[in-house]
Amino acid sequence: MVNQELEFRGIHKEHLVMYFIELGASRVGDKLLYMHDGENKWCGEILKEEEISFTPVFKVNTVMVRFSAKDEATLEELIKNYRYKTTRIGG
């Protein structure tokens, strides 16, 4: 399996879990919110959530996510689809 870890800022952990489910994952376990798809082609894991401060007033959450897949092409496709869901457009 190939792995890649990414950090997401400003997106709540619950939303990141929901995006895995929308991509076909199911929840396995409660502590680390470990998910996988039904065909075991890929899995995603929420590693940790923290809050970082840029100033005493401006704080934002950061979530580390590990993506794993059976091969590089599947991993790239998973991350592409996941990033699409995490895209935020300002207005």
C-alpha positions, 0 to 999 in steps of 0.5 A: 500500500502507498500512503500520503498525509495531508493537513487541512485547515479551517475544516471541521473534523466532522466534515472531513469524515463526511467527505470520506463517507460520500466517497464510499467509505464506511466508519470502522472504529471510534477512536481514530475514525478509521474508514475504508471503502467496501472493496478495500482499494483505499482507506483514510484515517483522521490522525489528529485535530489541533487548534493553531493560533496566528494571533491571540485572537485569530485561531484555526483548526488543523486536521491531519489525514492519512490516505492509503491505497493499493497503488499510486493511481488509486491514491492520486484519484482518491486525493483528487476527489477528496480535495475537490470536496474540501475546496472552498471558494470565497465570495 
